[in-house]
Amino acid sequence: MEDYRSRITLEPGKRSGKPCVRGMRITVYDVLSYLAAGMSIPEILDDFPYLTIEDILACLGYAADRERQVLVAQ
């Protein structure tokens, strides 16, 4: 898979600086929320035709990378 960093953007003035897909106003959180709610990738792509499967995979890659970086303070 292509590196998610080429698809996930951070812009201070857009969506309060949350990570977005390709500079659009849809956030990584939005996409992950749809998946967590049970939407399939084809359903998301039907509802948001400007997204691609690569965008959705980039959101998953971003989330996985963030999870890998989480440290537990003891």
Helices and strands as residue ranges (DSSP letters): G 4-6, E 8-9, G 15-17, E 20-21, H 28-36, H 41-47, H 53-69
